[in-house]
């Protein structure tokens, strides 16, 4: 007795594809991005960390949205991601510095729970490295609803903040800023908060927006906090639907102007394949828009591992 296989089911009509469940769409996008992320060899090399002089402020671009900030004698990491892979998505460029080359870290700021911003393997590595150097561990600041993800990792103290909360910590002033994004680590934990930070100390104020679309809040942040340096995202904006949660390069420039900062440093580009635009396009469009507006001298595109040093007056050294 033989069996006859049933014919394959016909695909759904074209118009129905857009009605697939959100989770299915995101999984399909991820599968494509994972495949593409392994297509090219890793590029870039780490560099020694440039330590600034006492009284100076330093901004070191590690890659993606990761920075080492040297402010008022404190060493701060924002969204540190050093891992080569985030589960299955592989980075395209190596981090600009290694964990082993970092100075002892006093404070870590996490903008939201997405895996390209809150990477547990990287956090554990930084905790171990700082403990070896000093015998203690960093403090960490997270948005509300994210503290459970880091509570048992060994941080000296965990602080949770909401938009416009202000915290004085280790001689620094810290304000959590609003943004237009989303905070779920998976799909259903939508209770998790998200935001950016404005860090003040040593006569300087540095604004890290976190992931965000363009919104009117940039102007309010400028009015209320008056940042000197703005770290703003410029990648993962295509297709256009991505701009509901990410800025295009032109929108990032508009946000920079709105917040009134003196200097802009772009981020969220070139490290992970998250959008469909070419990997080298965000910086090209950023520079073109800056030239069009005549503000190219105020925008510093840092290579991974490079440090922007500022004097107490906010001048680039």
C-alpha positions in Angstrom: 0.0 0.0 0.0 1.5 3.3 -1.0 0.9 6.8 0.3 0.6 10.0 -1.9 2.0 13.2 -0.4 -0.5 16.1 -0.3 0.4 19.0 -2.6 2.1 21.9 -0.8 -0.3 24.6 0.4 -0.6 27.6 -1.8 1.0 30.8 -0.5 -1.4 33.3 1.0 -2.5 36.2 -1.3 0.1 38.9 -1.6 -2.0 41.4 0.4 -2.1 39.1 3.4 1.6 39.1 4.1 1.4 42.4 5.8 -1.1 41.0 8.2 1.2 38.3 9.6 1.7 38.4 13.3 4.3 41.0 14.5 6.5 38.3 16.1 6.6 36.3 12.8 7.6 39.3 10.9 10.4 40.1 13.4 11.7 36.5 13.3 11.8 36.5 9.5 13.7 39.8 9.5 16.2 38.5 12.1 16.9 35.3 10.1 17.8 37.4 7.1 20.0 39.8 9.2 21.8 36.8 10.8 22.6 35.3 7.4 23.9 38.6 6.1 25.9 39.3 9.3 28.1 36.2 8.6 28.7 37.0 5.0 31.8 39.2 5.4 34.8 38.9 7.7 35.1 41.0 10.8 36.8 44.3 10.3 38.6 46.8 12.5 41.1 46.3 15.4 41.0 47.4 19.1 43.3 50.3 20.3 44.7 51.3 23.6 42.4 53.5 25.7 43.4 57.1 25.6 43.2 58.5 29.1 42.6 62.2 29.4 44.4 64.6 31.7 42.9 65.6 35.1 40.2 68.3 34.5 39.5 67.2 31.0 36.5 65.2 29.6 37.0 62.3 27.3 34.5 60.5 25.0 35.7 57.2 23.5 33.7 55.5 20.8 33.8 51.7 21.3 31.3 50.9 18.6 27.6 50.8 17.9 26.1 52.8 20.9 28.9 51.9 23.3 31.0 54.6 24.8 33.6 55.1 27.5 33.1 58.5 29.1 35.8 60.1 31.4 34.0 62.8 33.3 35.2 64.6 36.5 37.6 61.8 37.2 35.1 59.0 36.8 35.0 56.3 34.2 31.6 55.6 32.8 30.4 53.0 30.3 27.2 53.5 28.3 25.6 50.4 26.7 28.8 48.4 26.7 28.8 45.6 24.1 32.1 43.8 23.5 30.7 40.5 22.3 31.3 39.3 18.8 27.8 37.7 18.6 24.5 38.6 20.2 23.0 35.2 20.3 23.3 34.5 16.6 23.7 38.0 15.1 27.4 38.8 14.5 28.9 42.2 14.6 30.6 43.6 11.5 33.4 45.5 13.2 35.4 44.7 16.3 35.1 46.9 19.4 37.5 49.8 19.4 38.9 48.8 22.8 39.0 45.6 24.8 37.6 45.0 28.2 41.2 44.2 29.4 42.4 47.6 28.3 39.7 49.6 30.2 40.5 51.6 33.3 38.5 50.6 36.4 34.8 51.4 35.7 32.9 53.4 38.3 29.5 53.5 36.7 27.6 51.8 33.8 24.5 53.3 32.2 22.1 51.1 30.2 19.5 52.8 28.0 17.2 49.9 27.4 17.0 46.1 27.4 17.6 45.3 23.8 20.4 42.9 23.4 22.6 45.3 21.3 22.5 47.6 24.3 22.3 45.3 27.4 24.7 42.5 26.7 25.0 40.3 29.8 28.3 38.7 28.7 29.9 42.1 28.3 28.6 43.3 31.6 30.0 40.3 33.5 33.4 40.8 31.8 33.5 44.5 32.9 32.4 43.5 36.5 35.2 40.9 36.7 37.8 43.3 35.2 37.0 46.1 37.6 36.9 43.8 40.6 40.4 42.5 39.7 41.7 46.1 39.5 40.0 47.6 42.5 38.4 44.9 44.7 35.0 46.4 44.1 32.5 46.6 41.2 30.7 49.4 39.3 27.3 50.8 40.1 24.7 50.5 37.3 21.8 52.7 36.2 18.9 51.3 34.2 15.4 52.4 33.2 12.5 51.4 35.4 11.5 47.7 34.8 15.0 46.7 33.7 16.6 46.3 37.1 15.6 42.6 37.4 17.9 41.8 34.4 21.0 43.0 36.2 20.1 42.6 39.9 22.0 39.3 40.5 25.1 40.1 38.3 27.3 41.5 41.1 27.0 45.3 40.7 27.8 47.3 43.8 24.5 49.0 43.5 21.6 49.1 41.0 19.7 52.3 40.4 16.4 52.4 38.4 15.2 55.7 36.8 12.3 57.1 34.9 12.2 60.0 32.4 13.3 63.3 34.0 14.4 61.6 37.2 17.6 63.2 38.6 20.3 61.4 40.5 23.5 62.5 42.1 26.0 59.7 42.0 29.7 59.6 42.7 29.9 63.4 42.3 28.1 63.4 38.9 24.7 64.7 38.0 22.5 62.2 36.0 19.2 62.9 34.4 17.2 60.2 32.5 15.9 61.7 29.3 12.8 60.7 27.2 13.1 59.2 23.8 10.8 57.6 21.2 11.6 53.9 21.1 10.5 50.7 22.9 12.0 48.6 25.7 10.9 44.9 25.5 13.9 42.5 25.6 11.8 39.7 23.9 8.3 40.4 22.7 5.9 40.4 25.6 7.9 42.2 28.4 6.7 45.6 27.2 6.7 47.0 30.8 10.4 47.7 30.5 11.4 51.3 30.3 13.8 53.0 28.0 15.5 56.4 27.6 18.7 58.3 27.4 21.0 60.1 29.9 22.5 63.5 30.4 25.7 63.3 32.5 27.1 66.4 34.1 30.4 66.9 35.8 33.7 68.6 35.4 32.0 71.6 33.8 30.7 69.5 30.9 27.4 67.9 30.0 27.1 64.9 27.8 23.8 63.7 26.3 23.5 60.1 25.1 20.0 59.8 23.5 19.8 56.0 23.5 17.9 54.6 20.6 15.2 57.0 19.4 13.2 58.3 16.5 13.1 62.0 15.9 10.6 63.8 18.3 9.9 67.1 19.8 11.6 66.0 23.0 15.0 67.0 21.6 14.2 70.6 22.0 12.9 70.1 25.5 16.1 68.3 26.5 18.1 71.2 25.1 16.0 73.8 27.0 16.1 71.9 30.3 19.6 70.3 30.3 21.7 72.4 27.8 24.1 69.5 26.8 27.5 70.4 25.5 28.0 67.1 23.6 25.2 65.0 22.0 25.7 61.3 21.1 23.0 60.6 18.6 22.0 57.5 16.5 22.1 57.6 12.7 21.6 54.0 11.5 18.8 51.4 11.1 16.4 53.8 9.4 15.5 51.9 6.3 12.9 50.8 5.4 11.0 53.9 6.4 8.9 52.0 8.9 12.1 51.7 11.0 12.0 55.5 11.5 9.2 55.1 14.0 11.9 54.1 16.4 15.2 55.2 14.8 16.4 58.5 13.3 17.7 58.9 9.8 21.0 60.8 9.6 19.2 63.9 8.6 16.8 63.6 11.5 19.7 63.1 13.8 21.2 66.4 12.6 17.8 68.0 13.2 17.8 66.6 16.8 21.3 67.9 17.3 20.3 71.4 16.3 17.1 71.2 18.4 19.0 70.2 21.6 21.5 73.0 21.1 24.6 71.0 21.8 28.0 72.4 20.7 29.3 69.0 19.4 27.6 65.9 17.9 29.1 62.4 17.8 27.2 59.9 15.8 26.5 56.3 17.0 24.4 53.3 16.2 26.0 52.6 12.8 28.5 50.3 11.2 28.6 47.6 13.8 25.5 45.4 13.4 23.3 44.9 10.4 20.0 46.2 11.9 18.5 48.1 9.0 18.4 47.5 5.2 20.5 50.6 4.2 24.1 50.0 3.1 26.5 49.9 6.0 28.5 52.9 4.9 25.5 55.0 4.0 24.6 56.6 7.4 27.9 58.5 7.7 27.9 59.6 4.1 24.4 61.1 4.5 25.3 62.6 7.9 28.3 64.4 6.4 26.3 65.6 3.4 23.5 67.1 5.6 26.1 68.7 7.8 27.8 70.3 4.8 24.4 71.5 3.5 23.7 73.2 6.7 27.3 74.5 7.2 27.8 72.8 10.5 30.3 70.1 9.5 32.9 71.5 11.9 30.6 70.7 14.9 30.1 67.0 14.0 32.9 64.6 15.0 32.7 61.1 13.4 34.9 59.0 15.7 36.5 55.7 14.5 36.2 52.8 16.9 38.7 53.3 19.7 39.1 57.1 19.1 38.7 59.6 21.9 37.4 63.2 21.7 39.0 65.2 24.5 37.5 68.4 25.8 38.9 71.2 27.9 37.0 72.6 30.9 35.7 75.3 28.5 34.3 72.7 26.1 37.0 73.1 23.4 38.2 70.1 21.5 41.8 69.4 22.4 
